[in-house]
Amino acid sequence: MKIATWNVNSIRTRLEQVTNWLQENPVEILCLQETKVVDELFPIAAFETLGYQTYISGQKSYNGVALISSQPLAEVSKGFAPILGENMVGNFDEQKRVITGVIGDIRVVNLYVPNGSAVGSEKYEYKLKWLILLREYLQKLLEINPHNLCICGDFNIALEDIDIHNPKGRETKVMATDLERQALKTVLELGLTDVFRKFTSEGGHYSWWDYRTGGFKRNWGWRIDHIYLTPGLCDRSTNCTIDIEPRKLTQPSDHAPVIVTLE
């Protein structure tokens, strides 16, 4: 089984690129982030033509997540509230950033973690609070659900210095501050493994390159798109790669797909 994650930065803008990629890379589940479209306008038919089912949670112009699956998914839910309750979640589900579903013995959780904008900003504080809520959400899933967990998405955090082409001064840069890293590490303490690092220990491998700096040509990138697995599922993983080919296309997403292969 193959599961992929890809921040497409507008599914309607990149639809042809995504469907072409799926035909060339027939994964069982593709987790999309930043779809930027309300549910009724999501291009479902394009994926149905390829034999895929779609599960979507979107909003106009911003955010949005989707699961594109070759098989019907069970126990699909959107947002934190179905698991944690509305009283705990408050307004955190207003931004469409969480969707989950079960395929076989695996629960796939697709996330679009807030960017944080600038260190010390309201959006930065929102991001840190969102990550605290994410830990509660995943802990509850582990308590109530026997399934293996595969957590995919754009985490907007480079966890280690080797995940940044130039980490100098990273302490003051959003997506690499100590507070963000510690918040994510607290989530991972639930027993989650960064499966890419199981197979690749060296730096120089990135999943996002800033449009504004011409970063892709220079490989000035960040690895902020991750796949995390619970122990049993990690043992079943045989490979995890970043496919940079879509980033070479005309008008691409600024992110590249990350794919894990499981036995």
N, C-alpha and C positions, 0 to 999 in steps of 0.2 A: 504493500500500500504506500502511496505517496500523498503527502499533504504539503501544500504550498501556501505561503503568505506573500501578499503584494499590496503595497500602498499604490493605487493606480492614479491618484490625484485627478479624479473625475472619470467615472466609468463611461460616460457618454462621449467624452473627448477621446478616450483610449480604447473604445470598444473593439475596433478592428484589431488593434495590437493584442488585446487580451484574448479574444477568440482565436486569433491565429496562434498565439502562444499555447493555448489549451489544446489545439489540434496537434501541435508539434510535441506537446508535453502533457499527455493525458493523465493528469493526476486524479486521484479519487475525490479530493476536496481542495478547493482553492478558496482561501480566506482573503477577502478584499477589504481594504480600508480607504477612507477618504473618497467614498463613492460620489458624494456631493449631489445627491438627487433624492427627491421624495419617492416613496415606495411606488406610487401609481405610475411614475414615469421611468422606473428602472427598466432597462432593456431585457426583460425576461425572455422574450421570444428568441433572441440571438443565442442564448444558452440552451434553451429547449431544443433548438434545431441541432445542437451538438450532442443532445442526449443528457444534458445536465438539468438538475433541479436547483431552484434558487430560493434562498431564505434571506430576507433583507430587512434592514432597519436603517432608514435614511432620513435626511432632512435637506432642505433647499440650500445649495451653495456651500455647505460646510459639513465636515465630519461624514458619518455614514459608514456602515459595515455590512458585509454580505458573506454568506456561505454558498459556494457553488459546488454542488455535490453530484457525483455520478450515481448515487443511490439515495433513496428517501432517508431523511434523518428523523430520529426520534427525539422526544423531549426538548424541542426547540424552544428557547426563550430569549427575550431581548431585554437588555439592561440589567442592572443590579437588583431591582425591586422584586422580581419573581422569586429570587432566592433569599434575599435579606429582608424583604418587607419595605413598604413605602415609608414607614416611620424612620427607619435607619437611613434610608437612601436620600430622602428629601428631594431636592431639585437636581441631583446629580445625573438622573436619567434624561433630563431635557436635551442634553447633547448625546447624539446617537453614536455610542462608542463600544458597545458590548453586544455580542450575539453568541449563542452556544447551541450545539446539537450533538446528538450521539449517533455514531456509526459503528456497528458491531459492538466491541467492548471498549471503545474509545470515545470519550467526550472531548470534542474540540471546542475550545474557547477562543474566539476571535476578538482582538482588542485593538482599539485605536487610542493610545494613551495621549492625554493632552500634551501639547508642545511646551507650554509654560511661558512662551513669549520672551520674557526678560527676567533676570534674577531679581527677586524682591517685588515683582509686580503682583497684582491680584491674580493674574493667570498662573503665575508661578506657584502661589500659595494654593490655588485651586488644584493644580497638578499634584502637589504633595498630599493634599487631603484625598484626592481621587485615588492615589496609590494606597493609602491607608484603607480605603473602602475596598479596593481590589483585593487586598490581603484577606479581609473579612469574607468577601465573596468566595474566593478560592478555598479558603479554609472550610466554609460551609459546604461547598460542593464536595470536598474530600470527606466530610463527615457523613453526608446524607447519600452519597452516590458511590457505588462500588467500582465505577468505571475508571480506567486509566485516563489521565488527563494530558492533553496536548494543548498548550497555550501558545497561540500564534499572534503575531501582529507587529504593528509599528509602535514600539515602546518609547520612542523619542528620548532614549537614554543610551549613551555609550558607556557600558558598564566598566570597562577597563581602559587604560591609556592606549593599549595596542589597538583599540577599536576606533582610534582617531588618527588621521594622517599626521597631524601635528598637535600633540596634546599640550604644548606650551601655553600657559595661561588658562587652561581649561577650567580651573577652579572658579572662574568668574563667568564662564560661558554656559548659557542654558543648554540642557541635555548632557552636561558633564560635571555638574557641581557635586560636591560631596553629599549634600542633602538629598539630591535626586538619586544618586547611586545607592546611598544607604537605604532609602525608601524601597528601591527595587530589590536590594539584597534581603531586606526584611521579608518581602514577598517570597523570594526564592528559598528562604529558610524553611518553608513548608515542605521542602524535599524535592525541589525542581532543579533540573539540570539544563544548562545551555547546550543543546545538542550539537550546535555548530562547533563548539570548542572541544567536543569529544573527538572530533575528527581533524580539526585544524587548530594548531596551537600558535602559529606565527601570526604576526600582524600583516597589514597590507591588504586585507580583505574587507570590503565595505559594501553597504547596501543602499547608501544615500549619498548623493553628490549635489551640492548646491548649484542651481542653474546660474546664479549671479556671478560666480567666480570662474566659470568654465572648469569646474572641479573634476568632471569626469575624464576629460582629456589628460589631466595631470594626475589622475587618481588621488585627488585631494578629497577623500571621502570620510564618512562615518559609518560604523556598523550599529545601526539603531533598530533594525528589524530582526526580531528574534523568534526562535521556537524553543519553548521550554517543555520538558517531559518529566512525568513522575517516574520513579525508579524502574518499575517493571517495564514501562514503555521504552524508557531509555535503553534498557538491555536489548530490546527488540530492534533498535535503530541500526541500520547498516551504512548510512551515508547522510550527509547534510551539506548542501551546496548553495552558493549564491550564483544565480544565472544573470550575468551582466549583459547578455546579448540584447534584451529589450531596451536597455539604456542607450544603445548605439543608434536606435531608430530616430527618424525625424519626429520632432515634438513628442519625446517620450515622457513618461513619468520620471520624476527625479529619484525614484526608488527602483530597486531591482527585486525580482522574486527570490525568495528563499525556500528551498525544498528539502524535506526530510523523507527518507525512505525507511519503511518499517517492515519487518518480517511478519 
